[in-house]
Amino acid sequence: MPRFRTRLINAVFIVIITASVVISIFTGDRLRLLMVELPAITLSAKIIYLIHCRMRVNHCEFWILSSLECRLTEITKIIKKLNKD
C-alpha cells in the first residue's frame, strides 16, 4: 500500500508533466525547450526516488536473510554437536 509521501510525489510528478504539456501547447516556441527539459528532470528525479525506495527494501531483505542464515548456522552447529555425542 503506497504511503502518503509516495502518493504526494506521484501527484506532483503528474501535475508537473501535465502543466508542462499544457504550457508548451499554449506558449508555442518560446518555452518549448524548457517544457521538454522540465519533464526530463522530473522523470530523472522520480527514477532516483524509485531506486532509493528499492534500496531500502533490499536492505531490509538482506538484514532478514542474514539473520536467518546466522540462526541456521547456529542450529547446524548444535545438531552436529548432538550427533557427535
Backbone as XML, in Angstrom:
<?xml version="1.0"?>
<chain id="A" units="angstrom">
  <residue number="1" name="MET">
    <atom name="N" x="0.837" y="-1.181" z="0.000"/>
    <atom name="CA" x="0.000" y="0.000" z="0.000"/>
    <atom name="C" x="0.882" y="1.245" z="0.000"/>
  </residue>
  <residue number="2" name="PRO">
    <atom name="N" x="0.749" y="2.111" z="-0.996"/>
    <atom name="CA" x="1.591" y="3.308" z="-1.054"/>
    <atom name="C" x="1.344" y="4.237" z="0.129"/>
  </residue>
  <residue number="3" name="ARG">
    <atom name="N" x="2.421" y="4.796" z="0.632"/>
    <atom name="CA" x="2.304" y="5.738" z="1.730"/>
    <atom name="C" x="1.906" y="7.107" z="1.197"/>
  </residue>
  <residue number="4" name="PHE">
    <atom name="N" x="1.580" y="8.006" z="2.119"/>
    <atom name="CA" x="1.151" y="9.355" z="1.743"/>
    <atom name="C" x="2.242" y="10.082" z="0.967"/>
  </residue>
  <residue number="5" name="ARG">
    <atom name="N" x="3.485" y="9.933" z="1.417"/>
    <atom name="CA" x="4.591" y="10.620" z="0.751"/>
    <atom name="C" x="4.742" y="10.145" z="-0.693"/>
  </residue>
  <residue number="6" name="THR">
    <atom name="N" x="4.579" y="8.841" z="-0.925"/>
    <atom name="CA" x="4.676" y="8.299" z="-2.274"/>
    <atom name="C" x="3.536" y="8.818" z="-3.147"/>
  </residue>
  <residue number="7" name="ARG">
    <atom name="N" x="2.351" y="8.859" z="-2.581"/>
    <atom name="CA" x="1.210" y="9.406" z="-3.331"/>
    <atom name="C" x="1.420" y="10.877" z="-3.662"/>
  </residue>
  <residue number="8" name="LEU">
    <atom name="N" x="1.971" y="11.618" z="-2.716"/>
    <atom name="CA" x="2.232" y="13.038" z="-2.934"/>
    <atom name="C" x="3.268" y="13.236" z="-4.043"/>
  </residue>
  <residue number="9" name="ILE">
    <atom name="N" x="4.328" y="12.464" z="-4.014"/>
    <atom name="CA" x="5.362" y="12.570" z="-5.052"/>
    <atom name="C" x="4.776" y="12.215" z="-6.417"/>
  </residue>
  <residue number="10" name="ASN">
    <atom name="N" x="3.955" y="11.173" z="-6.479"/>
    <atom name="CA" x="3.308" y="10.803" z="-7.743"/>
    <atom name="C" x="2.395" y="11.913" z="-8.241"/>
  </residue>
  <residue number="11" name="ALA">
    <atom name="N" x="1.646" y="12.515" z="-7.342"/>
    <atom name="CA" x="0.729" y="13.588" z="-7.731"/>
    <atom name="C" x="1.503" y="14.804" z="-8.243"/>
  </residue>
  <residue number="12" name="VAL">
    <atom name="N" x="2.585" y="15.165" z="-7.562"/>
    <atom name="CA" x="3.401" y="16.297" z="-8.004"/>
    <atom name="C" x="4.012" y="15.998" z="-9.375"/>
  </residue>
  <residue number="13" name="PHE">
    <atom name="N" x="4.471" y="14.785" z="-9.554"/>
    <atom name="CA" x="5.044" y="14.382" z="-10.834"/>
    <atom name="C" x="4.014" y="14.518" z="-11.961"/>
  </residue>
  <residue number="14" name="ILE">
    <atom name="N" x="2.804" y="14.035" z="-11.739"/>
    <atom name="CA" x="1.744" y="14.115" z="-12.752"/>
    <atom name="C" x="1.377" y="15.568" z="-13.044"/>
  </residue>
  <residue number="15" name="VAL">
    <atom name="N" x="1.297" y="16.388" z="-12.000"/>
    <atom name="CA" x="0.956" y="17.797" z="-12.182"/>
    <atom name="C" x="2.034" y="18.514" z="-12.996"/>
  </residue>
  <residue number="16" name="ILE">
    <atom name="N" x="3.300" y="18.250" z="-12.698"/>
    <atom name="CA" x="4.388" y="18.905" z="-13.432"/>
    <atom name="C" x="4.365" y="18.493" z="-14.903"/>
  </residue>
  <residue number="17" name="ILE">
    <atom name="N" x="4.170" y="17.213" z="-15.166"/>
    <atom name="CA" x="4.133" y="16.738" z="-16.553"/>
    <atom name="C" x="2.945" y="17.352" z="-17.291"/>
  </residue>
  <residue number="18" name="THR">
    <atom name="N" x="1.781" y="17.321" z="-16.669"/>
    <atom name="CA" x="0.580" y="17.871" z="-17.309"/>
    <atom name="C" x="0.729" y="19.375" z="-17.548"/>
  </residue>
  <residue number="19" name="ALA">
    <atom name="N" x="1.210" y="20.084" z="-16.556"/>
    <atom name="CA" x="1.372" y="21.536" z="-16.690"/>
    <atom name="C" x="2.379" y="21.880" z="-17.784"/>
  </residue>
  <residue number="20" name="SER">
    <atom name="N" x="3.461" y="21.115" z="-17.855"/>
    <atom name="CA" x="4.460" y="21.425" z="-18.886"/>
    <atom name="C" x="3.918" y="21.155" z="-20.288"/>
  </residue>
  <residue number="21" name="VAL">
    <atom name="N" x="3.091" y="20.125" z="-20.443"/>
    <atom name="CA" x="2.480" y="19.863" z="-21.749"/>
    <atom name="C" x="1.516" y="20.989" z="-22.118"/>
  </residue>
  <residue number="22" name="VAL">
    <atom name="N" x="0.680" y="21.391" z="-21.185"/>
    <atom name="CA" x="-0.294" y="22.457" z="-21.446"/>
    <atom name="C" x="0.424" y="23.776" z="-21.745"/>
  </residue>
  <residue number="23" name="ILE">
    <atom name="N" x="1.434" y="24.097" z="-20.969"/>
    <atom name="CA" x="2.175" y="25.342" z="-21.184"/>
    <atom name="C" x="2.887" y="25.331" z="-22.530"/>
  </residue>
  <residue number="24" name="SER">
    <atom name="N" x="3.482" y="24.188" z="-22.888"/>
    <atom name="CA" x="4.186" y="24.138" z="-24.173"/>
    <atom name="C" x="3.220" y="24.255" z="-25.349"/>
  </residue>
  <residue number="25" name="ILE">
    <atom name="N" x="1.991" y="23.782" z="-25.188"/>
    <atom name="CA" x="0.997" y="23.911" z="-26.260"/>
    <atom name="C" x="0.576" y="25.363" z="-26.424"/>
  </residue>
  <residue number="26" name="PHE">
    <atom name="N" x="0.329" y="26.063" z="-25.317"/>
    <atom name="CA" x="-0.183" y="27.436" z="-25.395"/>
    <atom name="C" x="0.875" y="28.497" z="-25.632"/>
  </residue>
  <residue number="27" name="THR">
    <atom name="N" x="2.118" y="28.248" z="-25.259"/>
    <atom name="CA" x="3.146" y="29.277" z="-25.430"/>
    <atom name="C" x="3.866" y="29.192" z="-26.759"/>
  </residue>
  <residue number="28" name="GLY">
    <atom name="N" x="3.711" y="28.110" z="-27.445"/>
    <atom name="CA" x="4.371" y="27.990" z="-28.745"/>
    <atom name="C" x="5.840" y="27.663" z="-28.601"/>
  </residue>
  <residue number="29" name="ASP">
    <atom name="N" x="6.689" y="28.332" z="-29.383"/>
    <atom name="CA" x="8.116" y="28.017" z="-29.412"/>
    <atom name="C" x="8.932" y="28.698" z="-28.319"/>
  </residue>
  <residue number="30" name="ARG">
    <atom name="N" x="8.364" y="29.658" z="-27.621"/>
    <atom name="CA" x="9.135" y="30.422" z="-26.632"/>
    <atom name="C" x="9.618" y="29.542" z="-25.480"/>
  </residue>
  <residue number="31" name="LEU">
    <atom name="N" x="8.754" y="28.746" z="-24.909"/>
    <atom name="CA" x="9.109" y="27.942" z="-23.732"/>
    <atom name="C" x="9.160" y="26.445" z="-24.034"/>
  </residue>
  <residue number="32" name="ARG">
    <atom name="N" x="9.132" y="26.076" z="-25.288"/>
    <atom name="CA" x="9.059" y="24.654" z="-25.637"/>
    <atom name="C" x="10.265" y="23.883" z="-25.117"/>
  </residue>
  <residue number="33" name="LEU">
    <atom name="N" x="11.472" y="24.407" z="-25.262"/>
    <atom name="CA" x="12.667" y="23.716" z="-24.785"/>
    <atom name="C" x="12.631" y="23.542" z="-23.265"/>
  </residue>
  <residue number="34" name="LEU">
    <atom name="N" x="12.226" y="24.576" z="-22.551"/>
    <atom name="CA" x="12.110" y="24.483" z="-21.099"/>
    <atom name="C" x="11.072" y="23.447" z="-20.703"/>
  </residue>
  <residue number="35" name="MET">
    <atom name="N" x="9.970" y="23.394" z="-21.430"/>
    <atom name="CA" x="8.906" y="22.449" z="-21.098"/>
    <atom name="C" x="9.274" y="21.013" z="-21.476"/>
  </residue>
  <residue number="36" name="VAL">
    <atom name="N" x="10.269" y="20.825" z="-22.302"/>
    <atom name="CA" x="10.783" y="19.483" z="-22.580"/>
    <atom name="C" x="11.795" y="19.086" z="-21.507"/>
  </residue>
  <residue number="37" name="GLU">
    <atom name="N" x="12.607" y="20.042" z="-21.086"/>
    <atom name="CA" x="13.623" y="19.756" z="-20.080"/>
    <atom name="C" x="13.019" y="19.526" z="-18.697"/>
  </residue>
  <residue number="38" name="LEU">
    <atom name="N" x="11.989" y="20.249" z="-18.355"/>
    <atom name="CA" x="11.362" y="20.106" z="-17.036"/>
    <atom name="C" x="10.820" y="18.688" z="-16.806"/>
  </residue>
  <residue number="39" name="PRO">
    <atom name="N" x="10.050" y="18.102" z="-17.725"/>
    <atom name="CA" x="9.625" y="16.715" z="-17.501"/>
    <atom name="C" x="10.793" y="15.731" z="-17.473"/>
  </residue>
  <residue number="40" name="ALA">
    <atom name="N" x="11.832" y="15.991" z="-18.259"/>
    <atom name="CA" x="13.002" y="15.103" z="-18.239"/>
    <atom name="C" x="13.677" y="15.130" z="-16.870"/>
  </residue>
  <residue number="41" name="ILE">
    <atom name="N" x="13.769" y="16.313" z="-16.296"/>
    <atom name="CA" x="14.368" y="16.440" z="-14.960"/>
    <atom name="C" x="13.484" y="15.772" z="-13.908"/>
  </residue>
  <residue number="42" name="THR">
    <atom name="N" x="12.179" y="15.981" z="-13.987"/>
    <atom name="CA" x="11.289" y="15.359" z="-13.003"/>
    <atom name="C" x="11.270" y="13.848" z="-13.171"/>
  </residue>
  <residue number="43" name="LEU">
    <atom name="N" x="11.363" y="13.371" z="-14.395"/>
    <atom name="CA" x="11.422" y="11.925" z="-14.620"/>
    <atom name="C" x="12.701" y="11.352" z="-14.026"/>
  </residue>
  <residue number="44" name="SER">
    <atom name="N" x="13.801" y="12.051" z="-14.180"/>
    <atom name="CA" x="15.056" y="11.606" z="-13.574"/>
    <atom name="C" x="14.949" y="11.568" z="-12.053"/>
  </residue>
  <residue number="45" name="ALA">
    <atom name="N" x="14.334" y="12.581" z="-11.483"/>
    <atom name="CA" x="14.151" y="12.614" z="-10.026"/>
    <atom name="C" x="13.255" y="11.469" z="-9.572"/>
  </residue>
  <residue number="46" name="LYS">
    <atom name="N" x="12.222" y="11.160" z="-10.344"/>
    <atom name="CA" x="11.313" y="10.065" z="-10.000"/>
    <atom name="C" x="12.056" y="8.727" z="-10.044"/>
  </residue>
  <residue number="47" name="ILE">
    <atom name="N" x="12.899" y="8.540" z="-11.047"/>
    <atom name="CA" x="13.676" y="7.299" z="-11.146"/>
    <atom name="C" x="14.639" y="7.179" z="-9.971"/>
  </residue>
  <residue number="48" name="ILE">
    <atom name="N" x="15.279" y="8.271" z="-9.600"/>
    <atom name="CA" x="16.180" y="8.254" z="-8.445"/>
    <atom name="C" x="15.414" y="7.908" z="-7.177"/>
  </residue>
  <residue number="49" name="TYR">
    <atom name="N" x="14.216" y="8.458" z="-7.015"/>
    <atom name="CA" x="13.399" y="8.155" z="-5.839"/>
    <atom name="C" x="13.002" y="6.676" z="-5.824"/>
  </residue>
  <residue number="50" name="LEU">
    <atom name="N" x="12.628" y="6.120" z="-6.973"/>
    <atom name="CA" x="12.259" y="4.706" z="-7.037"/>
    <atom name="C" x="13.446" y="3.810" z="-6.705"/>
  </residue>
  <residue number="51" name="ILE">
    <atom name="N" x="14.633" y="4.169" z="-7.190"/>
    <atom name="CA" x="15.838" y="3.402" z="-6.860"/>
    <atom name="C" x="16.104" y="3.471" z="-5.362"/>
  </residue>
  <residue number="52" name="HIS">
    <atom name="N" x="15.930" y="4.652" z="-4.771"/>
    <atom name="CA" x="16.130" y="4.817" z="-3.327"/>
    <atom name="C" x="15.164" y="3.925" z="-2.541"/>
  </residue>
  <residue number="53" name="CYS">
    <atom name="N" x="13.900" y="3.902" z="-2.936"/>
    <atom name="CA" x="12.912" y="3.066" z="-2.239"/>
    <atom name="C" x="13.260" y="1.592" z="-2.373"/>
  </residue>
  <residue number="54" name="ARG">
    <atom name="N" x="13.704" y="1.183" z="-3.550"/>
    <atom name="CA" x="14.057" y="-0.223" z="-3.771"/>
    <atom name="C" x="15.280" y="-0.600" z="-2.944"/>
  </residue>
  <residue number="55" name="MET">
    <atom name="N" x="16.238" y="0.337" z="-2.797"/>
    <atom name="CA" x="17.419" y="0.057" z="-1.979"/>
    <atom name="C" x="17.029" y="-0.151" z="-0.523"/>
  </residue>
  <residue number="56" name="ARG">
    <atom name="N" x="16.049" y="0.594" z="-0.041"/>
    <atom name="CA" x="15.588" y="0.417" z="1.340"/>
    <atom name="C" x="14.982" y="-0.976" z="1.528"/>
  </residue>
  <residue number="57" name="VAL">
    <atom name="N" x="14.195" y="-1.411" z="0.545"/>
    <atom name="CA" x="13.590" y="-2.744" z="0.618"/>
    <atom name="C" x="14.682" y="-3.811" z="0.561"/>
  </residue>
  <residue number="58" name="ASN">
    <atom name="N" x="15.645" y="-3.641" z="-0.329"/>
    <atom name="CA" x="16.743" y="-4.605" z="-0.437"/>
    <atom name="C" x="17.532" y="-4.691" z="0.863"/>
  </residue>
  <residue number="59" name="HIS">
    <atom name="N" x="17.752" y="-3.567" z="1.521"/>
    <atom name="CA" x="18.478" y="-3.570" z="2.788"/>
    <atom name="C" x="17.707" y="-4.368" z="3.837"/>
  </residue>
  <residue number="60" name="CYS">
    <atom name="N" x="16.404" y="-4.169" z="3.899"/>
    <atom name="CA" x="15.585" y="-4.896" z="4.867"/>
    <atom name="C" x="15.600" y="-6.397" z="4.570"/>
  </residue>
  <residue number="61" name="GLU">
    <atom name="N" x="15.471" y="-6.767" z="3.301"/>
    <atom name="CA" x="15.511" y="-8.181" z="2.923"/>
    <atom name="C" x="16.866" y="-8.794" z="3.268"/>
  </residue>
  <residue number="62" name="PHE">
    <atom name="N" x="17.949" y="-8.060" z="3.007"/>
    <atom name="CA" x="19.278" y="-8.553" z="3.322"/>
    <atom name="C" x="19.427" y="-8.774" z="4.824"/>
  </residue>
  <residue number="63" name="TRP">
    <atom name="N" x="18.926" y="-7.855" z="5.618"/>
    <atom name="CA" x="19.027" y="-7.981" z="7.073"/>
    <atom name="C" x="18.267" y="-9.219" z="7.557"/>
  </residue>
  <residue number="64" name="ILE">
    <atom name="N" x="17.078" y="-9.439" z="7.026"/>
    <atom name="CA" x="16.274" y="-10.608" z="7.418"/>
    <atom name="C" x="16.982" y="-11.894" z="7.013"/>
  </residue>
  <residue number="65" name="LEU">
    <atom name="N" x="17.458" y="-11.955" z="5.767"/>
    <atom name="CA" x="18.128" y="-13.162" z="5.293"/>
    <atom name="C" x="19.424" y="-13.412" z="6.046"/>
  </residue>
  <residue number="66" name="SER">
    <atom name="N" x="20.137" y="-12.365" z="6.383"/>
    <atom name="CA" x="21.368" y="-12.510" z="7.149"/>
    <atom name="C" x="21.078" y="-13.053" z="8.542"/>
  </residue>
  <residue number="67" name="SER">
    <atom name="N" x="20.023" y="-12.574" z="9.170"/>
    <atom name="CA" x="19.640" y="-13.071" z="10.490"/>
    <atom name="C" x="19.240" y="-14.542" z="10.432"/>
  </residue>
  <residue number="68" name="LEU">
    <atom name="N" x="18.502" y="-14.910" z="9.405"/>
    <atom name="CA" x="18.103" y="-16.312" z="9.239"/>
    <atom name="C" x="19.311" y="-17.208" z="9.011"/>
  </residue>
  <residue number="69" name="GLU">
    <atom name="N" x="20.251" y="-16.742" z="8.209"/>
    <atom name="CA" x="21.448" y="-17.540" z="7.947"/>
    <atom name="C" x="22.267" y="-17.737" z="9.217"/>
  </residue>
  <residue number="70" name="CYS">
    <atom name="N" x="22.380" y="-16.689" z="10.001"/>
    <atom name="CA" x="23.129" y="-16.779" z="11.254"/>
    <atom name="C" x="22.482" y="-17.793" z="12.192"/>
  </residue>
  <residue number="71" name="ARG">
    <atom name="N" x="21.183" y="-17.715" z="12.307"/>
    <atom name="CA" x="20.466" y="-18.652" z="13.194"/>
    <atom name="C" x="20.550" y="-20.087" z="12.667"/>
  </residue>
  <residue number="72" name="LEU">
    <atom name="N" x="20.475" y="-20.249" z="11.353"/>
    <atom name="CA" x="20.581" y="-21.575" z="10.747"/>
    <atom name="C" x="21.964" y="-22.168" z="10.980"/>
  </residue>
  <residue number="73" name="THR">
    <atom name="N" x="22.986" y="-21.344" z="10.931"/>
    <atom name="CA" x="24.352" y="-21.800" z="11.199"/>
    <atom name="C" x="24.473" y="-22.257" z="12.654"/>
  </residue>
  <residue number="74" name="GLU">
    <atom name="N" x="23.886" y="-21.522" z="13.559"/>
    <atom name="CA" x="23.912" y="-21.919" z="14.979"/>
    <atom name="C" x="23.200" y="-23.253" z="15.182"/>
  </residue>
  <residue number="75" name="ILE">
    <atom name="N" x="22.058" y="-23.427" z="14.555"/>
    <atom name="CA" x="21.303" y="-24.681" z="14.693"/>
    <atom name="C" x="22.091" y="-25.838" z="14.095"/>
  </residue>
  <residue number="76" name="THR">
    <atom name="N" x="22.762" y="-25.610" z="12.979"/>
    <atom name="CA" x="23.574" y="-26.657" z="12.357"/>
    <atom name="C" x="24.710" y="-27.078" z="13.274"/>
  </residue>
  <residue number="77" name="LYS">
    <atom name="N" x="25.353" y="-26.117" z="13.917"/>
    <atom name="CA" x="26.429" y="-26.438" z="14.863"/>
    <atom name="C" x="25.900" y="-27.266" z="16.032"/>
  </residue>
  <residue number="78" name="ILE">
    <atom name="N" x="24.727" y="-26.898" z="16.525"/>
    <atom name="CA" x="24.132" y="-27.642" z="17.650"/>
    <atom name="C" x="23.804" y="-29.066" z="17.227"/>
  </residue>
  <residue number="79" name="ILE">
    <atom name="N" x="23.254" y="-29.235" z="16.034"/>
    <atom name="CA" x="22.900" y="-30.581" z="15.549"/>
    <atom name="C" x="24.154" y="-31.424" z="15.360"/>
  </residue>
  <residue number="80" name="LYS">
    <atom name="N" x="25.210" y="-30.857" z="14.799"/>
    <atom name="CA" x="26.462" y="-31.599" z="14.635"/>
    <atom name="C" x="27.052" y="-32.018" z="15.963"/>
  </residue>
  <residue number="81" name="LYS">
    <atom name="N" x="26.964" y="-31.118" z="16.952"/>
    <atom name="CA" x="27.474" y="-31.424" z="18.285"/>
    <atom name="C" x="26.657" y="-32.554" z="18.912"/>
  </residue>
  <residue number="82" name="LEU">
    <atom name="N" x="25.345" y="-32.539" z="18.734"/>
    <atom name="CA" x="24.499" y="-33.607" z="19.286"/>
    <atom name="C" x="24.757" y="-34.945" z="18.582"/>
  </residue>
  <residue number="83" name="ASN">
    <atom name="N" x="25.021" y="-34.918" z="17.289"/>
    <atom name="CA" x="25.320" y="-36.155" z="16.554"/>
    <atom name="C" x="26.640" y="-36.763" z="16.989"/>
  </residue>
  <residue number="84" name="LYS">
    <atom name="N" x="27.611" y="-35.936" z="17.369"/>
    <atom name="CA" x="28.889" y="-36.449" z="17.859"/>
    <atom name="C" x="28.723" y="-37.164" z="19.188"/>
  </residue>
  <residue number="85" name="ASP">
    <atom name="N" x="27.860" y="-36.620" z="20.012"/>
    <atom name="CA" x="27.670" y="-37.201" z="21.356"/>
    <atom name="C" x="26.794" y="-38.395" z="21.232"/>
  </residue>
</chain>
